[in-house]
């Protein structure tokens, strides 16, 4: 149908234009500009006799009506003689099935410009000029000079290995410092492995970042790839990141040029609602309203999801309309409801905020539209996991302190943090910090140590506070303040908590004393002596135990660092070939979980050893210290 219509129209049009063009050339106006070429250069070459017409192809010739030309006048010259019959290529006729599938005239009249473009194959893939399109040679957010890993780090690695490592990163990490290292590796500007499509490489990294709760970083990584190059896999990762950021408009360009990717279940509903929102912001308000009405009537999505989408779409142009959000009958939050409610300023009922999934803490911790007290609840978990920095958490509680209307636990913590910084006596400042630590017990209570990190660094080292130095040193190391922590070395007792952390945080490669380690193990009251196991595993990995001491403590604590698994062989091999990026990714893979009880001394030993070998000693020391504190 397209070919037949195209030839039928264009044949007549070409004939008409050709005839008119010939007349205009043969009858120049009197005021035509005088030629500046030498005589003879304007004269046409002498006409040669026309060659005999070539035999026509076997297909029957198509009769062509002669093009109509304007009538000749006295001032016009005769048209140039035609040298041969016009021959058009044969017409490709459509089958009955193809003809039956064509839209009717009424359907064509109701189609939008985008639908007509798609029907006739006129829809472009890009809305970006060629000179402005991004290269896929290196994709990422952090360049090497900005702290990222070298671009060619994974270029020579087998695509199957990289695919397996990134595809296996499906959960958050137990380690805050491990999370920070993994985020840095995934966000670096990297070239794809030679046998892997760069877009697939970007999609796998974005999926891993989403699994960690790093939606902002995933969004930035995805935006480093032009939407014209997005694959369905990358588009799915993009929708996850943009919904978490309460900004579904980020995928509108993809939908405009590539359409909705195949999805099922709740994801298909989110794509349908996002597509309607995009139409509203592209000026198709009536069409967007009709699509949302159809989604509501045909139950393509739950009513609450459609209502929130309608409220969001109603903010576009002249499509504003009053939409009442009814939470009656809603028993759970999902990513769409939480993010769209944030975006349109709709309060979420308290009943739905009781026992929240960790997703909402990760997605809401940096949302400025969330009330401060609720943000503090989210940010505490995010800080324990590594999404929120110590300084960002301190800034958030500073805002809470300034808002006198916020009371309860969060207002109390803000006042406690102020005392930790400004109490006149060192004892009082440490008392305030310990009160914060005590009130944050549990697997996610590590945030309190991050909150007091810089306050702990302000406490001058002294023998009077030596018995409480362990908590101060552990707090400082949450923010990487190892120099401040090491200033307590002369005051800590050998074998104490503070001594163990300094032994791990010390950048100098010094052996740990057997006496101190014996005392630490004797005083360890953790379950199954986990703290002692982690301490021995890390010291042995950094080469800070001689072979005799290592063997003795392995036997005493039922450890065996000689065990080999597929993962231990891979991370050891990556360290041997000095590939920091691959070591970082494998270390993150080995630290997946929700609690430090899922971490083993064997995994910690190989992670610390591999990181130390490839030049990531600082990260290795912080991960080791965190393991001892959090176990």
C-alpha positions, 0 to 999 in steps of 0.5 A: 500500500505504501509503495503503490500510493507513493508511486501514484502520487509522486509520478504525477507530481514529478511530471508536473514539476519537470514540465514547469521547470523546463518552461521556466528555463526556456523563457527567462524573464527580461530582468534575468541577471547577465551571465558572467561566464565567457562566451560559449560557456552558456551555450548548450552542447549541440543536440545528438541524435537520440539513441533507439529506445531500449527494449522494455523489461518483461513486465508489462509497461504501465500507462502513464498519463502525460503531465499537464503543462501550462498553455504556451503564450506568445512570450514563451518558447516551446518545450524541449523535445522528449528524447524517449518514453518515460519508464517507471519501475514496476508497481509492487501490488499488495496482497488481500491480507495487507490491504485488509490491514490498512486503516480506513479514511475515518481512522486516518483522520483520527490518528495523531501526527505521531501515529501517522508518522509511525504508520508511514515509516516517517518516525525518526529514531533521534531528536538529537543532531548527529554532532551532539550525539553521545559516543558509546565508546565510554559510558559512565559518570565518574572519569578516571581523573575524578576518582573513577576506575580506568576506562579500559579496566574491563575491555579485555575481560570475557563478556560472559564473566562481566555479564555474570558478575553484574547480573548477579548483583541483585541485592544491597550490600551488608557493608557501608564501605563496600557499597561506596566502593561498588557504586564507584566501580559501577558509575565509572566511565568504562568501555564495554568488554570487546564482545559486549554491546555497550548498551547492554553493558550500561543496562547491566550496570544500571540494574545493579545500581537500582538493586543497591538503591542508587537510583540517582546514580543509575539515572545519571548513568542511563542519561549518558546514553542517548535515548535513540540507542536505548534497548528495552533492557536499558529502558526498563532500568530507566523506568525503575530509576525515574519512578524512584526519582519521582520523575517519569518524564525522563523516559518520554523521549524513549517512548516518543521514538521507540514506543512502549517495551513489552512488559507484564503485570505491574510494570506494564501498568506503570509503562501505560500510565507513564505513556499517558503522562508523557502525552499530556506534557507533549500537548496531547492533553485530550488524548492523555485523559482518554488513555487514563480513563480507559486504563481506569475503566478497563482496570489496566492499573489500580484506581489509586495509581491512575488517580495519581497519574491523572494528578501528575498529568493535570499539571501539564499546560491547559490539562489542569483538572481537579483530581481527588485522591482516595486511599480507601481500600489501599492496603500497600504502597508500591514504587508508583504510589510512593513516588507519585504521591511525593511528586504531587504533594499528596500525603500518604496515610500513616497506616501505609507507612508503618512497616515500610520496605527498605525501598522506600527509605532508599527512594525517599532519603534524598527527596526534598518534598518529603517532610523532614522527620520522615526524611530523617527516618529514611536517611538513617537507613540510607546512611547505614547502607552507604547511600547517605554520607555522614556530612549529609546526615549531619546537615539533615539533623541540623535542619531538624534542630532549626525547625522547632515544630519537630519534636519526638525522637528526631527532635531529641536526636537533633538536640543530642547531636548539638550537645555532642558538638558544643557541650563545654566538657569533653565528658559531656560530649562523649556522653551525648554521643553514647546516648545516640549510639545506645538509642540506635541499636539494631542491624541498621543502627550504624547510622548513629556512628555516621552522625557523630563521626565529626563530633568524635574527631573533635574530642582531644585524645586523652588517657581520661577517655581511653576506656571509651576510645573504641566507640569514638574511633569506630565512629570516626572510621565510618567517615574515613577519618583514619588520621584522627582515629590513629591519634588515639594510639598512645592512649588505648589499652592493648587488646581493647576495642580501640586497639583492634580498630587502630591495628586495622586502620593503620596504613603502615604495614606493622605486625599486630602483637600476639599479646594484644590479639590474645587479650582481644579474643579472650574478652570477645563476647560476640556470638561465635566470637565473630568479631575475633574471627573478622579481626584475624581474617582481616589482619591475615589478609593484610599480612599483619600476622606472622605465619605461626600466629595466623595458624594458631588463631585459625585453629583456635577460632575454627577458621580455614582461609585455604578453602577455595570456591569459584568466587575466591578463585575469580577475585584472587585471579583479578588481583593477580592481574592487577585489575582494581575494577574487577576486584571491586565488582567481585568484592561487592558481589561477595558482600551482598546481603541484609545483615552482617551475620550473612558475611563470612570470615573467609569472604572478608579475608579474600576481599581485604587481601584482593583490595590491598593487592590492587592498590585499594588499601584504604577501602580494605582497611575501612571495610575490615574495621567496619566488620569488627564494629558491626559484628 
